[in-house]
Amino acid sequence: MAVQHGMPGEWAKVRGTVRSLWPLGICLVCLGAFAAATALGRRPEIFGALFAASAIAVAFWWRRGLLRVESFFKGARGEEAMAGLLARLPDDWHVFHDFEAGVHHVDHVLVGPAGVFAVETKNWRDPVRLESGELLVGGHVPNHPPIAQATAEAKAVKAALARAGWTGEVSPVVCFVSGTFGDGLAQAGKVLVANAEAFMKWLGERPAVHAPGECTRLVQLMETRDL
């Protein structure tokens, strides 16, 4: 069983809650302020109208915010499911969840004999296909293209490790834990795109490129965040 580091999905939950509900917090503050001003009789016609507008905004952002939170938590559940699969890797593999590399929080960074991989996990239920080097979900380009996202994250991990003196390669991966990638496994430039089970099988067939000592040194650097 692979050695696990960190908790999968934690950053997605925190980021999702903050990003989704902060407008609701502002609306609630405004609602309270306008309610107080109206009750005190200070320009009731103006503050009464602002109170009503704030109440409408609270109702809108309550529903919208909860829907966005659910979307982030769905992604977190995907990361947790992927972590369960990655745990099946042999003992000489290490899996870092929610690995912080600069401004990026990478879902999973794998370190093992076959190399170092930065894995961006997706839990999309709509069909996904690769077309002209771009991933389409339900026939449309997503708001945050995962190939570009995985590429940026792999570069960030590589840069972080380089600052610590490790100059090896970091391979970017987009992994669909939902199993909705039609091709199963494909290469998009330097990015491997695969369903989770196909990726696990592919990973198990890779030849060793790192000696055990090199993996140990790299894991120690990542554990201490001496990057």
NUSE-229743 format. One record per residue: residue in three letters; residue number from 1; z, x, y of N, C-alpha, C in turn. Coordinates in nm, 3 decimals, padded with zeros to 5 digits. Atoms other than C-alpha are relative to their C-alpha. Example, Ala and Ser with C-alpha at 12.3 -4.5 7.8 and 13.67 -1.06 7.14 Angstrom:
<tortis>
[torti "ALA" 1 [00.000 00.089 -00.119] [00.780 01.230 -00.450] [00.000 00.090 00.120]]
[torti "SER" 2 [-00.006 -00.082 -00.119] [00.714 01.367 -00.106] [00.073 -00.077 00.109]]
</tortis>
This chain:
<tortis>
[torti "MET" 1 [00.000 00.084 -00.120] [00.000 00.000 00.000] [00.000 00.088 00.126]]
[torti "ALA" 2 [00.009 -00.077 -00.123] [-00.092 00.128 00.345] [00.129 -00.008 00.081]]
[torti "VAL" 3 [-00.118 -00.004 -00.087] [00.181 00.229 00.588] [-00.034 -00.075 00.129]]
[torti "GLN" 4 [00.024 00.084 -00.117] [00.209 -00.026 00.869] [00.083 00.049 00.119]]
[torti "HIS" 5 [-00.069 -00.037 -00.124] [00.300 00.054 01.230] [-00.021 -00.112 00.101]]
[torti "GLY" 6 [00.013 00.105 -00.101] [00.373 -00.211 01.491] [-00.013 -00.138 -00.061]]
[torti "MET" 7 [00.009 00.140 00.040] [00.340 -00.589 01.478] [-00.135 -00.056 00.041]]
[torti "PRO" 8 [00.132 00.055 -00.036] [-00.004 -00.752 01.462] [00.013 -00.128 00.083]]
[torti "GLY" 9 [00.009 00.122 -00.077] [-00.087 -01.015 01.720] [00.099 -00.015 00.114]]
[torti "GLU" 10 [-00.103 00.017 -00.102] [00.209 -00.954 01.953] [-00.059 00.002 00.141]]
[torti "TRP" 11 [00.058 -00.009 -00.134] [00.002 -00.851 02.253] [-00.083 -00.122 00.032]]
[torti "ALA" 12 [00.080 00.120 -00.022] [-00.235 -01.145 02.208] [00.088 -00.118 00.039]]
[torti "LYS" 13 [-00.092 00.110 -00.031] [00.060 -01.386 02.216] [00.056 00.015 00.141]]
[torti "VAL" 14 [-00.058 -00.022 -00.133] [00.219 -01.230 02.524] [-00.106 -00.018 00.108]]
[torti "ARG" 15 [00.107 00.009 -00.100] [-00.108 -01.191 02.714] [-00.049 -00.143 00.013]]
[torti "GLY" 16 [00.051 00.136 -00.003] [-00.223 -01.538 02.617] [00.093 -00.093 00.074]]
[torti "THR" 17 [-00.096 00.087 -00.068] [00.096 -01.705 02.735] [00.001 00.024 00.150]]
[torti "VAL" 18 [-00.005 -00.034 -00.143] [00.106 -01.520 03.067] [-00.128 -00.041 00.071]]
[torti "ARG" 19 [00.127 00.029 -00.065] [-00.264 -01.553 03.148] [-00.031 -00.148 00.005]]
[torti "SER" 20 [00.033 00.142 00.007] [-00.280 -01.917 03.048] [00.092 -00.088 00.084]]
[torti "LEU" 21 [-00.097 00.090 -00.062] [00.035 -02.053 03.210] [00.043 00.040 00.141]]
[torti "TRP" 22 [-00.044 -00.037 -00.135] [00.077 -01.859 03.536] [-00.047 -00.100 00.106]]
[torti "PRO" 23 [00.036 00.100 -00.102] [-00.128 -02.118 03.735] [00.093 -00.121 -00.002]]
[torti "LEU" 24 [-00.093 00.112 00.011] [00.105 -02.388 03.601] [00.130 00.032 00.073]]
[torti "GLY" 25 [-00.123 -00.038 -00.070] [00.406 -02.194 03.732] [-00.015 -00.012 00.150]]
[torti "ILE" 26 [00.024 00.010 -00.144] [00.252 -02.172 04.080] [-00.003 -00.146 00.043]]
[torti "CYS" 27 [00.008 00.142 -00.032] [00.173 -02.544 04.075] [00.138 -00.065 00.001]]
[torti "LEU" 28 [-00.135 00.056 00.005] [00.532 -02.627 03.977] [00.083 00.041 00.121]]
[torti "VAL" 29 [-00.070 -00.046 -00.119] [00.671 -02.415 04.261] [-00.045 -00.079 00.123]]
[torti "CYS" 30 [00.053 00.077 -00.112] [00.441 -02.588 04.509] [00.047 -00.146 -00.005]]
[torti "LEU" 31 [-00.045 00.137 00.017] [00.533 -02.926 04.365] [00.143 -00.017 00.048]]
[torti "GLY" 32 [-00.140 00.006 -00.044] [00.903 -02.856 04.417] [00.014 00.014 00.150]]
[torti "ALA" 33 [-00.008 -00.022 -00.144] [00.849 -02.726 04.770] [-00.047 -00.122 00.078]]
[torti "PHE" 34 [00.053 00.116 -00.071] [00.639 -03.022 04.877] [00.090 -00.122 -00.020]]
[torti "ALA" 35 [-00.092 00.111 00.025] [00.883 -03.266 04.714] [00.122 00.011 00.092]]
[torti "ALA" 36 [-00.115 -00.021 -00.087] [01.172 -03.111 04.908] [-00.035 -00.030 00.146]]
[torti "ALA" 37 [00.042 00.024 -00.139] [00.978 -03.120 05.235] [-00.018 -00.149 00.026]]
[torti "THR" 38 [00.019 00.145 -00.016] [00.886 -03.485 05.180] [00.133 -00.072 00.006]]
[torti "ALA" 39 [-00.131 00.064 00.003] [01.244 -03.581 05.095] [00.077 00.024 00.130]]
[torti "LEU" 40 [-00.070 -00.032 -00.125] [01.371 -03.410 05.412] [-00.068 -00.061 00.122]]
[torti "GLY" 41 [00.067 00.068 -00.109] [01.123 -03.605 05.620] [-00.080 00.089 00.090]]
[torti "ARG" 42 [00.079 -00.093 -00.081] [00.928 -03.307 05.746] [-00.149 -00.026 -00.024]]
[torti "ARG" 43 [00.143 00.034 00.010] [00.575 -03.430 05.811] [-00.029 -00.067 -00.133]]
[torti "PRO" 44 [00.015 00.062 00.132] [00.595 -03.673 05.518] [-00.143 -00.034 -00.036]]
[torti "GLU" 45 [00.138 00.036 00.032] [00.232 -03.780 05.552] [-00.080 00.119 -00.054]]
[torti "ILE" 46 [00.071 -00.121 00.046] [00.113 -03.421 05.505] [00.058 00.048 -00.132]]
[torti "PHE" 47 [-00.061 -00.054 00.121] [00.363 -03.301 05.248] [-00.003 -00.100 -00.114]]
[torti "GLY" 48 [00.015 00.100 00.106] [00.343 -03.628 05.059] [-00.135 00.013 -00.068]]
[torti "ALA" 49 [00.133 -00.018 00.058] [-00.030 -03.575 05.013] [-00.006 00.129 -00.081]]
[torti "LEU" 50 [-00.002 -00.126 00.074] [00.030 -03.214 04.910] [00.081 -00.013 -00.129]]
[torti "PHE" 51 [-00.079 00.025 00.120] [00.297 -03.332 04.665] [-00.086 -00.068 -00.107]]
[torti "ALA" 52 [00.087 00.071 00.095] [00.048 -03.571 04.504] [-00.105 00.094 -00.058]]
[torti "ALA" 53 [00.101 -00.096 00.047] [-00.216 -03.295 04.486] [00.062 00.098 -00.099]]
[torti "SER" 54 [-00.067 -00.093 00.091] [00.036 -03.060 04.324] [00.029 -00.065 -00.134]]
[torti "ALA" 55 [-00.028 00.072 00.125] [00.132 -03.324 04.068] [-00.126 -00.008 -00.086]]
[torti "ILE" 56 [00.127 00.005 00.074] [-00.235 -03.363 03.972] [-00.032 00.138 -00.057]]
[torti "ALA" 57 [00.027 -00.137 00.046] [-00.271 -02.984 03.950] [00.089 00.037 -00.118]]
[torti "VAL" 58 [-00.091 -00.028 00.111] [00.036 -02.961 03.725] [-00.052 -00.064 -00.128]]
[torti "ALA" 59 [00.052 00.070 00.118] [-00.110 -03.221 03.489] [-00.124 00.069 -00.055]]
[torti "PHE" 60 [00.124 -00.066 00.043] [-00.445 -03.040 03.482] [00.030 00.133 -00.069]]
[torti "TRP" 61 [-00.026 -00.133 00.055] [-00.306 -02.691 03.423] [00.090 -00.005 -00.123]]
[torti "TRP" 62 [-00.082 00.016 00.121] [-00.056 -02.817 03.165] [-00.090 -00.010 -00.122]]
[torti "ARG" 63 [00.092 00.018 00.113] [-00.335 -02.935 02.938] [-00.088 00.122 -00.020]]
[torti "ARG" 64 [00.090 -00.116 00.009] [-00.572 -02.650 03.019] [00.075 00.123 -00.050]]
[torti "GLY" 65 [-00.078 -00.116 00.039] [-00.298 -02.389 02.981] [00.036 -00.002 -00.147]]
[torti "LEU" 66 [-00.036 00.010 00.141] [-00.186 -02.517 02.643] [-00.120 00.026 -00.091]]
[torti "LEU" 67 [00.121 -00.024 00.079] [-00.543 -02.515 02.515] [-00.032 00.149 -00.005]]
[torti "ARG" 68 [00.027 -00.144 -00.004] [-00.585 -02.152 02.627] [00.103 00.077 -00.082]]
[torti "VAL" 69 [-00.103 -00.065 00.081] [-00.253 -02.053 02.472] [-00.034 -00.013 -00.148]]
[torti "GLU" 70 [00.037 00.021 00.140] [-00.367 -02.205 02.143] [-00.114 00.092 -00.041]]
[torti "SER" 71 [00.111 -00.090 00.030] [-00.687 -02.000 02.163] [00.049 00.142 -00.024]]
[torti "PHE" 72 [-00.055 -00.134 00.018] [-00.491 -01.676 02.205] [00.082 00.009 -00.128]]
[torti "PHE" 73 [-00.082 -00.003 00.121] [-00.250 -01.769 01.927] [-00.087 -00.007 -00.125]]
[torti "LYS" 74 [00.094 -00.001 00.112] [-00.546 -01.840 01.700] [-00.048 00.143 -00.026]]
[torti "GLY" 75 [00.038 -00.140 00.016] [-00.662 -01.484 01.766] [00.112 00.082 -00.061]]
[torti "ALA" 76 [-00.116 -00.072 00.056] [-00.310 -01.358 01.691] [00.014 -00.029 -00.150]]
[torti "ARG" 77 [-00.007 00.034 00.143] [-00.312 -01.545 01.358] [-00.107 00.075 -00.078]]
[torti "GLY" 78 [00.104 -00.078 00.063] [-00.640 -01.372 01.279] [00.041 00.145 -00.020]]
[torti "GLU" 79 [-00.049 -00.138 00.012] [-00.483 -01.032 01.349] [00.104 00.012 -00.110]]
[torti "GLU" 80 [-00.102 -00.002 00.104] [-00.192 -01.120 01.124] [-00.063 -00.009 -00.139]]
[torti "ALA" 81 [00.069 00.011 00.129] [-00.429 -01.223 00.844] [-00.071 00.132 -00.035]]
[torti "MET" 82 [00.067 -00.127 00.022] [-00.626 -00.901 00.889] [00.100 00.108 -00.040]]
[torti "ALA" 83 [-00.105 -00.096 00.035] [-00.303 -00.701 00.873] [00.038 -00.013 -00.147]]
[torti "GLY" 84 [-00.030 00.020 00.141] [-00.233 -00.858 00.534] [-00.104 00.063 -00.090]]
[torti "LEU" 85 [00.106 -00.064 00.079] [-00.569 -00.739 00.405] [00.009 00.152 00.008]]
[torti "LEU" 86 [-00.006 -00.146 -00.018] [-00.531 -00.390 00.551] [00.118 00.061 -00.075]]
[torti "ALA" 87 [-00.116 -00.050 00.074] [-00.195 -00.359 00.379] [-00.038 00.037 -00.143]]
[torti "ARG" 88 [00.043 -00.030 00.136] [-00.389 -00.344 00.051] [-00.063 00.138 -00.013]]
[torti "LEU" 89 [00.056 -00.135 00.007] [-00.531 -00.003 00.142] [00.097 00.093 -00.073]]
[torti "PRO" 90 [-00.088 -00.093 00.072] [-00.396 00.292 -00.059] [00.108 00.062 00.088]]
[torti "ASP" 91 [-00.116 -00.055 -00.069] [-00.077 00.475 00.033] [-00.035 00.107 00.103]]
[torti "ASP" 92 [00.034 -00.107 -00.094] [-00.261 00.752 00.216] [-00.068 -00.052 00.127]]
[torti "TRP" 93 [00.052 00.061 -00.123] [-00.379 00.508 00.485] [00.116 -00.044 00.088]]
[torti "HIS" 94 [-00.095 00.051 -00.099] [-00.189 00.424 00.804] [-00.072 -00.099 00.090]]
[torti "VAL" 95 [00.058 00.105 -00.084] [-00.253 00.109 01.007] [00.090 -00.022 00.121]]
[torti "PHE" 96 [-00.072 00.023 -00.125] [-00.146 00.086 01.372] [-00.048 -00.131 00.061]]
[torti "HIS" 97 [00.034 00.130 -00.058] [-00.136 -00.270 01.506] [00.031 00.000 00.149]]
[torti "ASP" 98 [-00.020 00.009 -00.146] [-00.170 -00.349 01.877] [00.019 00.138 00.061]]
[torti "PHE" 99 [-00.013 -00.138 -00.046] [-00.228 00.017 01.950] [-00.044 00.009 00.145]]
[torti "GLU" 100 [00.028 -00.011 -00.143] [-00.214 00.093 02.322] [-00.075 00.129 00.029]]
[torti "ALA" 101 [00.082 -00.116 -00.037] [-00.490 00.322 02.447] [-00.051 -00.024 00.142]]
[torti "GLY" 102 [00.037 00.026 -00.140] [-00.510 00.329 02.825] [00.025 -00.146 00.033]]
[torti "VAL" 103 [-00.013 00.141 -00.036] [-00.575 -00.025 02.947] [-00.028 -00.092 -00.119]]
[torti "HIS" 104 [00.038 00.079 00.117] [-00.677 -00.139 02.599] [00.117 -00.011 -00.099]]
[torti "HIS" 105 [-00.088 00.021 00.115] [-00.460 -00.288 02.326] [-00.091 -00.030 -00.118]]
[torti "VAL" 106 [00.094 00.012 00.112] [-00.660 -00.232 02.008] [00.069 -00.073 -00.114]]
[torti "ASP" 107 [-00.061 00.083 00.104] [-00.598 -00.486 01.734] [00.054 00.085 -00.114]]
[torti "HIS" 108 [-00.043 -00.085 00.112] [-00.585 -00.226 01.455] [-00.071 00.136 00.012]]
[torti "VAL" 109 [00.059 -00.134 00.012] [-00.639 00.149 01.439] [00.037 00.052 -00.138]]
[torti "LEU" 110 [-00.021 -00.048 00.137] [-00.683 00.282 01.085] [-00.016 00.151 -00.004]]
[torti "VAL" 111 [00.006 -00.145 00.018] [-00.614 00.644 00.995] [00.013 00.027 -00.149]]
[torti "GLY" 112 [-00.004 -00.029 00.143] [-00.699 00.766 00.648] [-00.102 00.104 -00.039]]
[torti "PRO" 113 [00.093 -00.104 00.046] [-00.907 01.001 00.435] [-00.144 -00.024 00.045]]
[torti "ALA" 114 [00.139 00.031 -00.035] [-01.231 00.819 00.527] [-00.026 00.002 00.150]]
[torti "GLY" 115 [00.022 -00.009 -00.144] [-01.176 00.856 00.901] [00.097 -00.081 00.081]]
[torti "VAL" 116 [-00.081 00.079 -00.094] [-01.031 00.682 01.204] [-00.087 -00.114 00.051]]
[torti "PHE" 117 [00.078 00.119 -00.034] [-01.142 00.327 01.285] [00.079 -00.085 00.099]]
[torti "ALA" 118 [-00.057 00.094 -00.095] [-01.074 00.105 01.585] [-00.059 -00.137 -00.032]]
[torti "VAL" 119 [00.047 00.129 00.051] [-01.095 -00.253 01.458] [00.033 -00.111 00.099]]
[torti "GLU" 120 [-00.014 00.120 -00.082] [-01.151 -00.553 01.684] [-00.015 -00.120 -00.092]]
[torti "THR" 121 [-00.001 00.113 00.093] [-01.059 -00.863 01.483] [-00.037 -00.129 00.072]]
[torti "LYS" 122 [00.038 00.130 -00.052] [-01.221 -01.201 01.544] [00.029 -00.108 -00.104]]
[torti "ASN" 123 [-00.035 00.112 00.087] [-01.109 -01.534 01.404] [-00.081 -00.123 00.044]]
[torti "TRP" 124 [00.089 00.104 -00.049] [-01.411 -01.745 01.499] [-00.044 -00.092 -00.113]]
[torti "ARG" 125 [00.038 00.095 00.105] [-01.490 -02.061 01.307] [-00.149 -00.034 00.001]]
[torti "ASP" 126 [00.144 00.029 -00.007] [-01.850 -02.103 01.430] [-00.080 00.113 -00.064]]
[torti "PRO" 127 [00.083 -00.103 00.063] [-02.133 -01.919 01.251] [-00.037 00.111 00.099]]
[torti "VAL" 128 [00.031 -00.117 -00.082] [-02.200 -01.568 01.381] [-00.119 00.072 -00.060]]
[torti "ARG" 129 [00.114 -00.078 00.049] [-02.527 -01.378 01.358] [-00.028 00.115 00.096]]
[torti "LEU" 130 [00.037 -00.118 -00.078] [-02.655 -01.042 01.478] [-00.147 -00.011 00.035]]
[torti "GLU" 131 [00.137 00.016 -00.045] [-02.970 -01.063 01.687] [-00.027 00.097 00.115]]
[torti "SER" 132 [00.037 -00.099 -00.102] [-03.131 -00.778 01.883] [00.120 00.081 00.048]]
[torti "GLY" 133 [-00.115 -00.084 -00.033] [-02.811 -00.577 01.869] [00.113 -00.073 00.068]]
[torti "GLU" 134 [-00.105 00.080 -00.065] [-02.600 -00.863 02.006] [00.050 -00.107 -00.096]]
[torti "LEU" 135 [-00.058 00.104 00.085] [-02.362 -01.100 01.829] [-00.005 -00.133 00.072]]
[torti "LEU" 136 [00.006 00.135 -00.052] [-02.421 -01.469 01.883] [00.093 -00.088 -00.082]]
[torti "VAL" 137 [-00.091 00.092 00.069] [-02.158 -01.728 01.799] [-00.045 -00.142 00.032]]
[torti "GLY" 138 [00.053 00.134 -00.020] [-02.288 -02.079 01.748] [-00.129 00.000 00.077]]
[torti "GLY" 139 [00.128 -00.012 -00.070] [-02.621 -01.955 01.886] [00.010 00.048 00.143]]
[torti "HIS" 140 [-00.017 -00.040 -00.139] [-02.472 -01.836 02.216] [00.072 00.135 00.010]]
[torti "VAL" 141 [-00.071 -00.125 -00.028] [-02.359 -01.505 02.363] [00.141 -00.033 00.048]]
[torti "PRO" 142 [-00.138 00.030 -00.043] [-01.976 -01.514 02.392] [00.031 00.060 00.136]]
[torti "ASN" 143 [-00.038 -00.049 -00.133] [-01.803 -01.457 02.724] [00.038 00.147 -00.002]]
[torti "HIS" 144 [-00.040 -00.141 00.015] [-01.663 -01.126 02.598] [-00.070 00.055 -00.124]]
[torti "PRO" 145 [00.076 -00.050 00.116] [-01.928 -00.962 02.375] [00.082 00.098 -00.083]]
[torti "PRO" 146 [-00.090 -00.083 00.081] [-01.734 -00.809 02.084] [-00.053 00.140 -00.030]]
[torti "ILE" 147 [00.053 -00.134 00.026] [-01.972 -00.517 02.025] [00.035 00.094 00.115]]
[torti "ALA" 148 [-00.038 -00.081 -00.116] [-01.918 -00.389 02.379] [00.150 00.021 00.003]]
[torti "GLN" 149 [-00.146 -00.010 00.003] [-01.546 -00.459 02.341] [00.045 00.105 -00.101]]
[torti "ALA" 150 [-00.037 -00.097 00.103] [-01.519 -00.261 02.016] [-00.040 00.142 00.041]]
[torti "THR" 151 [00.045 -00.132 -00.045] [-01.720 00.027 02.164] [00.096 00.058 00.103]]
[torti "ALA" 152 [-00.092 -00.046 -00.104] [-01.492 00.048 02.469] [00.136 00.038 -00.059]]
[torti "GLU" 153 [-00.130 -00.028 00.060] [-01.180 00.036 02.252] [-00.002 00.129 -00.081]]
[torti "ALA" 154 [00.011 -00.124 00.077] [-01.301 00.312 02.020] [-00.003 00.121 00.094]]
[torti "LYS" 155 [00.004 -00.110 -00.098] [-01.379 00.531 02.323] [00.138 00.024 00.059]]
[torti "ALA" 156 [-00.134 -00.015 -00.056] [-01.033 00.463 02.464] [00.094 00.068 -00.098]]
[torti "VAL" 157 [-00.083 -00.065 00.103] [-00.864 00.558 02.136] [-00.037 00.147 -00.012]]
[torti "LYS" 158 [00.045 -00.139 00.011] [-01.076 00.873 02.112] [00.049 00.083 00.118]]
[torti "ALA" 159 [-00.045 -00.071 -00.119] [-00.988 00.969 02.470] [00.151 00.026 -00.006]]
[torti "ALA" 160 [-00.144 -00.017 00.012] [-00.617 00.913 02.404] [00.035 00.110 -00.099]]
[torti "LEU" 161 [-00.027 -00.103 00.100] [-00.626 01.128 02.092] [-00.045 00.137 00.048]]
[torti "ALA" 162 [00.049 -00.128 -00.053] [-00.829 01.397 02.270] [00.101 00.062 00.095]]
[torti "ARG" 163 [-00.102 -00.053 -00.092] [-00.555 01.429 02.532] [00.113 00.069 -00.076]]
[torti "ALA" 164 [-00.103 -00.062 00.082] [-00.322 01.522 02.248] [-00.054 00.118 -00.080]]
[torti "GLY" 165 [00.058 -00.115 00.067] [-00.565 01.783 02.116] [-00.075 -00.031 -00.127]]
[torti "TRP" 166 [00.076 00.037 00.121] [-00.732 01.586 01.835] [-00.138 -00.045 00.044]]
[torti "THR" 167 [00.135 00.022 -00.052] [-01.108 01.585 01.882] [-00.094 -00.064 -00.102]]
[torti "GLY" 168 [00.085 00.064 00.099] [-01.233 01.386 01.584] [-00.064 -00.128 00.052]]
[torti "GLU" 169 [00.071 00.122 -00.036] [-01.448 01.074 01.586] [00.085 -00.124 -00.029]]
[torti "VAL" 170 [-00.062 00.130 00.022] [-01.323 00.716 01.613] [-00.113 -00.102 -00.012]]
[torti "SER" 171 [00.110 00.093 00.026] [-01.554 00.454 01.463] [00.038 -00.142 00.040]]
[torti "PRO" 172 [-00.030 00.137 -00.041] [-01.572 00.108 01.623] [-00.041 -00.102 -00.107]]
[torti "VAL" 173 [00.026 00.104 00.100] [-01.557 -00.201 01.399] [00.030 -00.136 00.061]]
[torti "VAL" 174 [-00.027 00.140 -00.030] [-01.589 -00.573 01.468] [00.016 -00.071 -00.133]]
[torti "CYS" 175 [-00.031 00.056 00.131] [-01.427 -00.760 01.180] [00.033 -00.149 00.012]]
[torti "PHE" 176 [-00.021 00.144 -00.003] [-01.444 -01.135 01.119] [00.088 -00.041 -00.117]]
[torti "VAL" 177 [-00.094 00.041 00.105] [-01.135 -01.239 00.929] [-00.030 -00.142 -00.045]]
[torti "SER" 178 [00.039 00.137 00.034] [-01.277 -01.593 00.932] [-00.116 -00.006 -00.098]]
[torti "GLY" 179 [00.111 -00.005 00.094] [-01.570 -01.479 00.715] [-00.124 -00.072 00.047]]
[torti "THR" 180 [00.111 00.079 -00.055] [-01.824 -01.641 00.948] [-00.121 00.083 00.041]]
[torti "PHE" 181 [00.116 -00.085 -00.032] [-02.059 -01.344 00.996] [-00.103 -00.017 -00.110]]
[torti "GLY" 182 [00.103 00.036 00.099] [-02.380 -01.449 00.824] [-00.051 00.114 -00.083]]
[torti "ASP" 183 [00.053 -00.114 00.074] [-02.498 -01.101 00.726] [00.103 00.065 -00.091]]
[torti "GLY" 184 [-00.105 -00.060 00.082] [-02.165 -01.009 00.571] [00.041 00.135 00.050]]
[torti "LEU" 185 [-00.027 -00.135 -00.049] [-02.194 -00.647 00.683] [-00.130 00.055 00.057]]
[torti "ALA" 186 [00.118 -00.054 -00.065] [-02.435 -00.482 00.926] [00.043 00.105 00.102]]
[torti "GLN" 187 [-00.025 -00.104 -00.098] [-02.463 -00.192 01.166] [-00.071 -00.037 00.130]]
[torti "ALA" 188 [00.058 00.025 -00.131] [-02.520 -00.253 01.539] [00.021 00.125 00.084]]
[torti "GLY" 189 [-00.019 -00.129 -00.063] [-02.577 00.093 01.680] [00.110 00.076 -00.072]]
[torti "LYS" 190 [-00.113 -00.072 00.061] [-02.252 00.281 01.620] [00.110 -00.094 -00.047]]
[torti "VAL" 191 [-00.105 00.096 00.032] [-02.055 -00.039 01.564] [-00.028 -00.066 -00.135]]
[torti "LEU" 192 [00.009 00.071 00.127] [-01.994 -00.172 01.214] [00.048 -00.142 00.023]]
[torti "VAL" 193 [-00.034 00.141 -00.011] [-01.992 -00.553 01.205] [00.011 -00.055 -00.141]]
[torti "ALA" 194 [-00.019 00.043 00.138] [-01.849 -00.716 00.894] [00.101 -00.112 -00.010]]
[torti "ASN" 195 [-00.108 00.088 00.039] [-01.653 -00.996 00.739] [00.113 00.085 -00.058]]
[torti "ALA" 196 [-00.116 -00.079 00.038] [-01.303 -00.884 00.646] [-00.007 00.054 -00.142]]
[torti "GLU" 197 [00.005 -00.044 00.139] [-01.349 -00.870 00.270] [-00.111 00.103 -00.021]]
[torti "ALA" 198 [00.109 -00.096 00.011] [-01.683 -00.690 00.305] [00.040 00.135 00.059]]
[torti "PHE" 199 [-00.047 -00.124 -00.062] [-01.522 -00.436 00.537] [00.096 00.074 -00.092]]
[torti "MET" 200 [-00.095 -00.063 00.091] [-01.241 -00.371 00.289] [-00.073 00.068 -00.116]]
[torti "LYS" 201 [00.079 -00.058 00.110] [-01.494 -00.312 00.011] [-00.074 00.124 00.048]]
[torti "TRP" 202 [00.074 -00.113 -00.058] [-01.704 -00.085 00.235] [00.093 00.118 00.022]]
[torti "LEU" 203 [-00.095 -00.106 -00.029] [-01.396 00.112 00.337] [00.043 00.072 -00.127]]
[torti "GLY" 204 [-00.041 -00.060 00.126] [-01.296 00.169 -00.024] [-00.105 00.090 -00.062]]
[torti "GLU" 205 [00.110 -00.080 00.055] [-01.637 00.327 -00.096] [-00.031 00.122 00.084]]
[torti "ARG" 206 [00.029 -00.113 -00.088] [-01.628 00.579 00.189] [00.054 00.130 -00.058]]
[torti "PRO" 207 [-00.052 -00.130 00.045] [-01.597 00.949 00.101] [00.107 00.052 00.095]]
[torti "ALA" 208 [-00.105 -00.059 -00.084] [-01.302 01.147 00.231] [-00.061 00.099 00.098]]
[torti "VAL" 209 [00.046 -00.094 -00.104] [-01.368 01.331 00.557] [00.116 00.074 00.065]]
[torti "HIS" 210 [-00.117 -00.064 -00.057] [-01.012 01.424 00.653] [00.093 00.048 -00.110]]
[torti "ALA" 211 [-00.101 -00.052 00.092] [-00.767 01.644 00.467] [00.132 -00.069 00.025]]
[torti "PRO" 212 [-00.130 00.067 -00.018] [-00.418 01.498 00.409] [00.081 00.056 00.116]]
[torti "GLY" 213 [-00.076 -00.060 -00.109] [-00.265 01.745 00.653] [-00.048 -00.045 00.136]]
[torti "GLU" 214 [00.055 00.045 -00.127] [-00.498 01.638 00.931] [00.043 -00.143 00.030]]
[torti "CYS" 215 [-00.046 00.139 -00.017] [-00.412 01.271 00.877] [00.147 -00.004 00.039]]
[torti "THR" 216 [-00.144 -00.002 -00.029] [-00.041 01.352 00.881] [00.026 00.040 00.144]]
[torti "ARG" 217 [-00.018 -00.046 -00.138] [-00.068 01.541 01.209] [-00.041 -00.109 00.099]]
[torti "LEU" 218 [00.048 00.104 -00.090] [-00.268 01.261 01.369] [00.098 -00.118 00.003]]
[torti "VAL" 219 [-00.097 00.111 00.007] [-00.022 00.994 01.251] [00.125 00.034 00.080]]
[torti "GLN" 220 [-00.118 -00.041 -00.076] [00.267 01.192 01.399] [-00.024 -00.011 00.149]]
[torti "LEU" 221 [00.034 00.014 -00.142] [00.092 01.206 01.735] [00.000 -00.145 00.043]]
[torti "MET" 222 [00.009 00.142 -00.033] [00.027 00.833 01.728] [00.136 -00.069 -00.006]]
[torti "GLU" 223 [-00.133 00.060 00.011] [00.380 00.746 01.618] [00.088 00.031 00.121]]
[torti "THR" 224 [-00.084 -00.042 -00.112] [00.541 00.941 01.900] [-00.065 -00.033 00.134]]
[torti "ARG" 225 [00.076 00.030 -00.122] [00.275 00.827 02.152] [-00.012 00.123 00.089]]
[torti "ASP" 226 [00.016 -00.125 -00.074] [00.241 01.192 02.251] [-00.150 00.019 00.025]]
[torti "LEU" 227 [00.144 00.005 -00.017] [-00.109 01.118 02.376] [-00.038 00.020 00.146]]
</tortis>
